[in-house]
């Protein structure tokens, strides 16, 4: 569907068991039409089939595959799979010229055909739930697998709490502990066992002591998560039955084992996976269009929030190095080789799961307050839990402020301890309470409360009101010395409209709510006459939810404030959808951001489509409303909230030491009031005063928003003829240099 500089690419699908279809040829290789890939977005697994192929491992099998490709004029391959599939693709590319020579000598193809197809271009996309491929933060399928795991864990925690039980859960990950580690981080598991970092000798006693301590603190359940490839320091397997027997023998706890198995591979893909796969698919096609005979095989991947291209074999070799390091018991090196994301997850889990005794804590007399501001967002509680526990580990005394700035000036402030935030990770909304009240009108009372409780630093978790509040607090420093303390904001809002950050806590959960609802709404029209659904999303003036939700749900159009439209655009969209309805699709989906236009309301668009579509389709409308703010947080929001809040608290500790002079903390420089946000590849601290120029305060949105570059992709996938901006496409980088650059940015 994408062309560049006049070059059009014919797309074929290799059906029937991956490489086997390429070896067998015939009807297993078919040209892909628009209709043949319609309605695939919400389907799990792989519609075109996948399997390990013994024939392709032989020279004869690869010779047959080469013949089948040449006969169909195919010289570009996009391979979606793990390191085995991608290694096979690279070998095929290296042998390509020799295979063509053999085919010419045997008379199966002509010299002219061999010259025409002299170069084979390979681009890989990593599809693996294990997230075990070096060079990418997230592989396609991992987030969906985490959704399946967390759904089960949340359900098990309910029954475990009721019966006061210990549950041992086994998740997939024969050679990689990513799923176990992130699910443990996302549910606040008591213990996790992964192959990359085996527990030290004596771990059995330590684990039992930890479980016993938690029960003594009146925690009614224990969760232990085990990767299927978990081992001890001697490379001996640690099984779920071994752990169960250990807990029963040593503690006498009622213990159950649950093995999730292939449940993790199934189900509907998450919103994150749909968007990731769509972005990576475009990047793969662009890489193939730009490839020359000398271009090495590459893999397209995600680094932070940015698409990158890496030499395929560098990634494969690095992935193999991880296993080699594990086999040779170089476990710390194995963790580093997994990449920055894995290492950060492991370090964060260690920080949050093991409470240090008082004698191990650094001595500090600093008081840090944490509050939520603005509308509730799923993942806020995970962020608060992380901040409190990291702060306590750093030696601080933590105070929780109820109901945002309103509770602050009313004195609703109390000390919060390690155990107080137990079990918060998986809960939606804001357990601290949150209000939209801004501090400016109550600044005197807030300063008074800062003095009463001797608050030395502030962590504000929230949306646009939190950003405005931090600006107001900073502006009031000249009148109130009590406000001259380090302050940091962590963005948390479903609208994802905070300047200085590509992503906000809560936005992913909202996107999944929109995507799931759209799937169900479209399914409701199955077997009926042609129907178009008009759906209104939240977001204020920010069109993030409408655009990215539309991309994930397969929308035909998404109306947003940032991209002005008029009646002619609406008419054109209706006509385009009418033509599609006549020829191919049965259901249409149109998303509208709640404040995209004062006059073109949801009712107006519904009535327009209803009138103009008469005789072809009928219409229904839905306003999703506050369901986008509710529900349990997604694995991504739990993990993101946990890690970003931990980093914010570590920044506070650093600034407290930096600004501590003559027995007091005094911070009034620009860099002492910051927003911590995701920018492309890294989490970055930015002074809020410097973000003012990037902000449209009237409409409460950033002046520039990265996701607007995804809108042409949504239109292309809706069968519009439009150009795609390639200025943001990835450039080929080397994995070693990439890692050095990213680590320095964190």
N, C-alpha and C positions, 0 to 999 in steps of 0.2 A: 504493500500500500504506500510505500515511500519511494520517491525518486529523487535523484540529485544530478544537476548539470545535464539533464536530458537523458540520463541513464536509467532505464526502467528495469526492474528485477522481476523475473517470473518466479513465483513461489510455488514449490511443490512440497507435499507432505509425504514423508516415508512412513507408511502405515505398517501394522503387523510386527510388533516386537522389535522396534528400534533397528539396530544394524542388520538383523535378520531380514527385514523387509528390503534393505538396500542390497543384500546379497542375493535374495530370491528374485527381486525385480518384479516384472509383470504388473499386476494391478496393485501391488504393494506400494508403488510410487505413483502418485496421482497429482495432477496440478490442483492447487488449492484455489477455490473460488471464494467469493465473499460469503456466500451462503454456507459453504462447508465448515466454516469456523464460527458461524453465528451461534449464539446461545451456549458457548463453551465456557464463558467467563466464570460462572458460578459452579461449574462442575469440578469435583475433586479428582485426584489421580491424573491420568493422562489419557485423553480420548484416542490418541493415535497409537497407543500401546508402547510398552517398554519391557525389555528383558535382557538378560545377559546372553550373548551370542557366541557360541563356541566356534562357528564357521568363520566369523570375522577375525578370530585369533590366528587363523591359518593364512598362509600366503595365497592359496587357491581361493579362499573366500573373499579376500580383499581384491583379487583379480576379477572375480565375478561382479563385485560391487562397483569397481571402476568401469567395467563394460556397461553396466546398467546406467550409470550416471552419464557417461559419454553419449550413449544412445539417446538420452533425453536432454542433452545439452546442458547438464548441470556441472558447474565448476565452483559453486559456493555452498558450503555446508555450515549450518548453524546447529551445533550439537548441544542438547540439554541433558546433563547428567552429572555424575560424580567424577572423581579423579580417574577411575578405570576407563570410563567412556571417553573422557577427554584425552587420555594418554593414547588410546586406540585411534582417535581421530588424528592426532599429531603424527603417529606412525604412518597412517594412511597417506597423509600429506607428504611426508618425507619419501615414501615409496612411489608417489604418483607418477613421476616421469618414467621410472623403471617399469611400472605396471602398463603404462601406455605403450612403451617399446615392445613389451611382450605381446600385447594385443595386436599391434601392427604386424609383428613377425608371424603370428598365428593366422593373420588375415581376417581377424574379427572386426577391426576398424581400419580406416584408411590413414595414410600419412597426413592428409589434409585435416582429418578429424582430430588426429593427435596434436597437430600444431594449433588448431582452433581452441583445443581444451588443454593447453600445455601447463597451465597453472591451476592448482586447487587451493582455494582460500578457505580457511577454517576460523570460525569464531565460536567460542564456547560460552554457555550460560550454565551456572552451577545449580542443579536441582537436587537437593539433598536435605532431608529433615534433620540430619545430624549436625549441620553447620560445621563440617570438618575440613573444609577446603581453605587453605591459607590464601590470603590476599583479598578476602571479602569479609565485611562485618556480618553479613547476613546472606545465607543462600535461600533460593526459592523453596518454599515449603516449610522452613523452620518455624516461622511465626504461626502458621496454621497448626503445626504439631504442638507448639506451646499452648495454643488455645485448647486443644483436646486434653492435654495434661492438666491444665489449670481447672478446666471444667470438672474433671474427675476429682482433683485434689479438693476443690471447694466443696463438692458433694460429700467426699469422705470426711472432711473436717467437721461437717455437721453431725454425722453419725458418731465420729470419734469423740466429739465433745459430749454428746448425749450419754454415751456409755463409758466415758473415761477410759479410752483405749489408746494404745500405741499402734500406728499403722506404718508398715514398711512398704514403700512403693518402688517398683522397678520400672524405669523408663528406658527407652532405646538409647544406644550409644555404645557400640561394641568397642570402638577405639577412640571415641570422643565424648567428653562429659558435658558438652554445652547444654543439652536439654535438661540434664539433671541439675546442673549448676544454676541455670536461669530460672527453672521452675522452683528450686529451693529458695532463690532470692525473691521470687514473686509471691511465694506463699508463706515465707518466714519459717521454713523447715528447721527443725532442731539440729539435724545432722545431714550431711550430704557426702556421698562417696563417689569419686570420679577416677578414671584411669590415669589422668595426667598428674594428679597430686595425691598419691596414696597416703593414708594416715600413718603417722609415725608409730613406732613400736609402743605398745601400751595403750593404743587407741580404744580398745574395748572398755578398759576401766574409765577412761576419760568420757566416752560416750555415755556410759551408764550413769556416771556422776552428773553429767549435764542433764540427762532425762530426769534423774531423781531430784535435782535442784529445781527444775521447772515444775514438777509435781508439788514440791514443797511450797512453791510460790502460788499455789492454787490454780495452776494451769491444768485443765482437765484432759488435754490430749497431747500426744507427741507425734510428730511426722518425721520420718527418716526417708530420704530419697536416695536411691541407688541406681547408678548407671549400670546397664547390663554387663559392661566391660570393667567394672570396678575391681581393683587389685590392691594387695598390700605391698609393703616395701620389698617383698621377695617375689613379686609378680605372681602371687597366688590369688585365685579368684575370691572375691568377697560376695557371697550370694545372699539373697533375701532370707532364705531359710536359716543360714548361719547367723544372721543378725537377729531374727526372731527367737531362735533358740537361746542366744546370748541374753537378750532382754528378759525372757521368761525365767531363765536359770538364775540370773544375777539380781533381778528386781522383782520378779513375780508379777509384772504388769500383763494385763490382758492384751495380747498382741495379735494383729492380723497382717497378712501379706496380700498385696494386690499387684499383679503384673499387668501393665497396660497393653503390652504387645502391639498388634497392628491397628488398634484403635487410633494410635498416633499418626498413622499414614492416611487415614480416611477423613471423610467429612468435607464440608464446603470450605474452600480457601478463604482465609481472612482478608480483610480489606488491605492490610499491609502487603500481603503476598500478591494480591491482584495488581496493586499499583507497582510494586517492585518488578514483577514479571513483565508488566506492560512497558515500563521504562527500560528494562534490560533488553526486551525484544526490539525496541526502536534502536537502542545503542548497538545491538548486534547487527542489524541491517545497515546502519550507517557505517559501521566498521567494515562490513563486506563491500559496500559501495566505494569506500575509500581505499580498499586494499589494492596493492600492486604485487607483481610476481615475487618481489623480495620481502614483502611484509610477513613477519613471523606470525604463526597462529597465536591468537590472543584470546583471553577470557574477559568478558565484561562483568564488572562487579560493583558493589556498593561500598563506599568508604564514607562513614558519617552519613551525610545526606547527598553525596555527590557520586555520580557515575564515573568510573575509571576503567581504563583498559590496561591489562597486564599481560606480559608474555605467558602463554599457557604453560609451557614446560617449567618456567621458573616457579609458578604456583604449585605445579604437581610435585616438583622436586622438594619444595619447602614442606609440602604436606607429608611427603614420605620421610623427610627429616624428623618430623614430630614423632612418628612411630619408631624410628630408629633410636631417638633419644629416650623414649619410654622403655624400649627393649633393653637399652644399656643403663637404665636406672638414673638417667640424667633428667629428673622430673622437673626441676625448676627451669631448665632450658626448654623442655617440652612446652611448658606453660607460656614462656615468652615467644616461642615459635608459633604458637596458636594465634598470636596477634594481640593488639592492644585491647580489643573489646573483651576477649576471653579473660585476659589478665586483670582488667578493671573489674569484671564481674566477680572473679575469685577474691580479689582484695577487698571488695565491698562486702561480700558475704562474710568473710572472716571478721571484718570490723563490726558487723551488726549481729552476728550470731553468738559470739562468745563474750560474755560480760567479764571484764577484768575486776579482780578484787581491789579494794581500796588502796592497798599498798603498792599495786602495780600502776595506779593512775598517776599521771603527772599532777603536780600540785598547782592549782589555779584558783584564783579568787574571783574569776570573771563570771558574771551572770548574763545569759543570752536568752532573749525572748523570741518565741516563734508564734506567728499568727497567720491565719488565712484571710484573704481579702477578695471581695468580688463574688461572683456567682460560683456555686459549687462545681467542682470538676473531678471526675473519677481519677484517682491516683494521688489526690491531695494527702490522704491519710498515710499512704506509703511514704510520701516525701517527709511528712512530720515525723513518722517513726524513725526514718533514716537519720534525720537531723538530730533528733533527741538522743539516739543511741551513739551517734558519732560524737556529738557534743559532750556527752558524759564520758566517753572514752578519751576525749581530749582533756578531760579534767574540769570542764565547766559545770556550772549549775544551770539547768534549763528551766525556763518559765513558759507555760502555755497561756496564750491570750485568747479568751473566748470571744466569738462574734466580731472579729476584725478590729478596726480602729474604734468602732463604737464601744466594744467591750474594753478596749484599752483605756479610753478616757473615763469609763465608768469604774475602772479598777478591777475588772474581771480577770485577774491575773493570779495564777497559782503555780507552784513548783510542780514539775512533771518528771517522773522517774523512769528508769529502764523498763520495769514491768508494766507501767501504765499504758505503754504503747504496744504491748503484745497483742498479736492478732489483728492489727490495724491494716496490714498490707492489702488484704483482699476486700476491704469494705469500701463501698462507694460513698459519694457525698463528702461532707466535711464533719468529722466528729468533734472538731474544735468549735464548729460553728463559723459562719462567714457572713459578712454584710458588705454592702456596696458603699457604706459611709466613708467619706474622705476626711482626712485629719485636719485640714486647714482651719475649720471653724472651732475645733476643740484643741488646738495646738497647746494652749496653756495647761490644760488638764492632762494632756498626754505627757508633756514635759514634767509635770508634777509627779505622775505615776512612774516615769523613768527614774526620777530622783528617789521616790519612796522605796522602790524595789532595787535600786542601784543597778539598772540595766546597762550593761557595757556594750551590747551589740544587738542588732535586730536581723532576723531572717523573716522576710515577707514572702508568702507563697500565694500567688493569685493571678488575676487577669489585668485588664487595662486599669482598673481602679487601683490595684497594687502599684502599678507603674506611676500613675498620677500621684498616689499617696507618697511614694518615695521621693518624687520631685518636690512635693510640698514640704516634706520633712527636711529635705536638704536646704530648701529656700529659707526655712525658719531657723537654721543653725545660728544665724547672726544675732538672733534675739534670745535663743535658748541654748546655753552651753550643754544642757543635758542631752541634746540631740546630736552633739558632736561625737558620735560613736560609729564604728563600722556598720554599714547597712548593706544587705544584699537581697535581691529579689530573684525568685525562681518562678518562671512563667507557668501558670496553670489555668487554662481556660479552654473550653470546647471550641471557641471561635478561632483560636490560633491567630490572633491579631496583635501580638506584642512585637513592637519594633526591637530588633537586636537578636531575634531568635527565629530560626526556621520552623521549629516545632514547640508545642506547649503540652504540658501534662494535661490529659483529658481529651485531647483532640482525636487520638487513635480510638479510644472507646466510643466516642460519638460517631466516628466514621464507621465503625463496625455495627453500631446500632442502625445507622442509615442504610448501610449495605444489606444487612440482614432483613430489614423491613422492606426494602425495595425488591429483594429476591422473593419474599413472600407475596408482596403485592403483585408482582409480575406473574407468579405461579397461580394466583387466584383467577387469572384470566385464561388459564390453560383449557383448551377444548371449547372456548367460547368464541364469539365473533371478535374481529380485530378491535383492540382497545388501547387507548393512550392514557397514561396516568400522569397527572400534574402533581408534583410533590414539593411542598415548601419546607426548607431547612432553616435552622438557626444560623447565627453568625453575625448579627447586627449588619454592619455595612461590609463586613469581610466575606468574600465569596469562597473561602477555602473549603468549607464543608460541602457546598453545592458543587464545586468543581471537582475536588478529589473524590467526593462521594459519587459524583456522576461518572467519573472514570472507573471507579471500582465496581459500580453497579451496571455499567454499560448503558449510560443515558444517551439519548439522542440530542439533547440540548441542555445547557445549564445557564440560567440568566443570573448575572451578578452585577453589583454596583460598579466594580472596577472596569468592566467592559461595557460601556454604554450601548444601548440598543434602542431601536424605534419600531414603529408599526411595520415598516418595510422588512426589517429583520424578522419580526414575528411571522409575517406573511410568508417570507421565504422559508422559514423553518417548517411551517405547516405544510407548504407545498412539497418540500423535500420529504417529510415524513409520510405524506399521502402517497407519493411515488413508491417509497419503500414498502408501505403497507400493501400496495397493489401487486408488488412483484415478489416479496420475500417474507418479511417479518410479520408476526401476528400481534406483537405487543410493542408499544412504545413507552418511553420513559423520559419525562421532562422535569428537571429540577429547577427550583427558583429560590434564590436567597431571599430571606424575609424582607430586607430593605433594599433590594436591587433597584426598585423604581417606585416613586410615589404614586404614579398613575397606572402603570401596568401591574396591577395587583394579581394575586393568585386567582381570584375570582374572574378578573378580566381575561387572563390567559386561558383559564379553563373554558370560559364562554366562547372565546375566539376559536380555540381548537375544536370545540364542540360544533360550532356553526360551520366552520370551513371544512371539517372532516365528515360532514353528513354524507351518508351513502357509502363511506369507506371505513370509518372507524367511529366508535363512540368514546366518551371521555369520563374519567373519574378523577377526583382530587383528594389529596390527603395532606394535612398539616401535621408534621411529626411532633412539633412542640417539645415539651420538657422531657420526653423519653430519651432525647439525645444527651441529657445531663445525668440521667440515672443509670442504675445497674452497677454490677461489679466491674472494677477496672480491668481492662485488657492486660495480657501479659506485658505488652510493650509499655503501657503507661505505668504499671507497677515497677518495672525494671528501670525505665527512664526516670521516674520520680525518685526512686531509691538512689540511683547513682548521682543525679544532678544535685539532690539535697545534701548528699554526703560530701560532694565536692564543694558546695557552698559553705558548709560548716567548717571544712578544712581551711577555706579561704578566710573565714572569720577568725579562726585560731591564729592564722598567720598575721592578719591585720591587728589583732589585739596585742600581740607581742610588738609589732612595729610601732603602734601608736601609744604604747604604755610609757608614760614619762612622769617622773616625780610622784609616784603613788597613785596616778589616775590615768584613764584612757581619754585622749583628746584627738579626735579625727575630724578635720573639716576640709580636707583636700577633695578634689573631684573624684579621685580614684578610691575614696572611702565609702562611696555610695554607688553600688554597681548592680547591673543586671547580668545574671549568668544565663547565657543562651547558646543554643546549637547553631553554629555558623558553618555551613558546608561540611567540613571534616572534623570539627573539634568543638568542644565546649569552651566558650570564651567569656571572660569577665569584661564588661564594658560600662564605663561611667554613665549613669542615666542622663546626666546633663548633656553629654555628647550625642545622645540618641534623639534629642529634641528636634534636630534638623531633619531626622529621618521619619518624623511622625506627622500624620495628618490628624491633628487633635479634634477637628470638627467631626470627622467620621470615625475616629478611633481606630485607625488602621495605619500600618507602615506605608510610606510612600512607594516603596519598592517591595514586591513580594515574589519569591522564587517560584511558587507554584503556578503563577500565570503562564510560565513557559510550558506547562502541561496542557493548556487549553487547546492548542492546535492538535495535539495527540488525541484528545477526546473527540474532536471534530472529525479527524481522519478515521477513527474507529467507528464513528457514526455515519460513515460513507460520504462525508463532505470532501470536496476537492479543495485542498488548502495546502499551504507550504508549511514546513516544519523548521523551526529555528535550530540550526545545528551549531550555533556559536557556543552552546553550553555542553556540547558532546565531549566525551572523555578523550584524552590523549594517551598514547601508549607510554607507560611508565614502567620502571623496574621495581620489583617488589621490595628489594632491600632499601632503595632510596626512598620509596613511598613510606615504609615503616619509620624510617628515621625522621622524615618530615612530620608525620602524624604524631609521633611520641613527643616531639618538641613542642607541638601545638597544644597538647593537653595540659 
